[in-house]
Amino acid sequence: MRKIQMVDLLGQYDKVQKKIDSKILEVVKSAAYINGPEVHSFQKELENYLNVKHVIPCANGTDALQIAMMGLGLKPGDEVITADFTFAATVEVIALLGLTPVLVDVEKDTFNIDIESLKKAITPKTKAIVPVHLFGQCANMEAVLEVAKTHNLFVIEDTAQAIGADYTFKNGSKKKAGTIGNVGTTSFFPSKNLGCYGDGGAIFTNNDDLAHTLRGIVNHGMYKRYYHDVVGVNSRLDSIQAAILRIKLPLLNSYCDARSKAAEYYTKAFSTTKNITTPVISNFTTHVFHQYTIQVKNVDRNALHQHLLDNGIPNAIYYPVPLHSQKAYMDVRYKEEDFKVTNELINTVLSLPMHTELDSEQLNFITSTVLNFINK
Ligand SMILES: *Cc1c(COP(=O)(O)O)cnc(C)c1O
């Protein structure tokens, strides 16, 4: 059996090695390392894939969130609501810009922002909502959009974990994750579903004016060379990363399929035990399984975590501490009873190996090792 990995980047590279190697060499020889034709072509190809008017490539997914918030003109003191259960980047940029993060609880089934908690958190200072499409499926965007419309708020979708997921509206129309709100952001960090071989990110919007503003902000606030109209940042996707992403983008749907197949295997194997809750997929979204995260009951989760490690099965606890309890983001306004779900999830969740290269021998070993422990 091949050694089991949490994410098998090398196994995925092996299958496209020739193309990638020759392309990287081509870019090196072109000497267009920044903002070259590869970046422009990738931008167009991603716009086409997502069916969105504008993609603005940038340096990473954290920058993408920050730049999106700058582009919307959010000002210090504005409140931005996001989920308590996400990677810290989401809340970090809110705080960094002097905005006020307001964390709210998530749904137990889907790990995504809870709409009732969202509604309760709105104040006259609220300016934006950041739904995170956690682990690969979309938050309840139709409900988020309704709340946003009622209170005149911006919606910034953090799509770092769900690129490629499809959202279906009640009227049957479909949109790609990240193209539903005012602006969407993603990350091309190597372990993400569409990963490059370094750092990368992008911002999506259908709004022409916002796209223009964002293109200036990523480039030092310049709209004309050496004329700085607004305070910007330096956030670029480099040409080598764009070239790699151009090879991987056409494979993204097949990558999603491979992840789904592995997820189906897990879910079927675990259907025999009541002590494992397998991922619940909302009916309005597909799931691209950035993570396959189970919730365990009547079982010592930390002991299971260690047991799997002892058997050579990597696994992880995403996330071990809710953001409202992190030193950097604690706030006297938060009450523990408002975070019933995240306070429970941190003790019950476990993410199993999930990537495009898992084979049935590995999946069988993982599921039987989990079940042997649970049923012992
Ligand atoms: C990975 C991730 C980010 C940040 O992306 P980077 O490219 O690492 O900066 C932001 N939000 C979520 C939900 C993520 O998973």
The ligand as a Gaussian input file, in Angstrom:
#p B3LYP/6-31G(d) Opt

LIG

0 1
 C       -6.651000      28.830000       3.149000
 C       -7.722000      29.736000       3.589000
 C       -7.574000      31.144000       3.529000
 C       -6.271000      31.820000       3.238000
 O       -5.635000      31.506000       2.066000
 P       -4.043000      31.715000       1.939000
 O       -3.794000      31.579000       0.490000
 O       -3.386000      30.679000       2.764000
 O       -3.739000      33.095000       2.426000
 C       -8.659000      31.927000       3.851000
 N       -9.825000      31.387000       4.229000
 C      -10.004000      30.060000       4.330000
 C      -11.340000      29.535000       4.728000
 C       -8.963000      29.197000       4.023000
 O       -9.143000      27.870000       4.127000

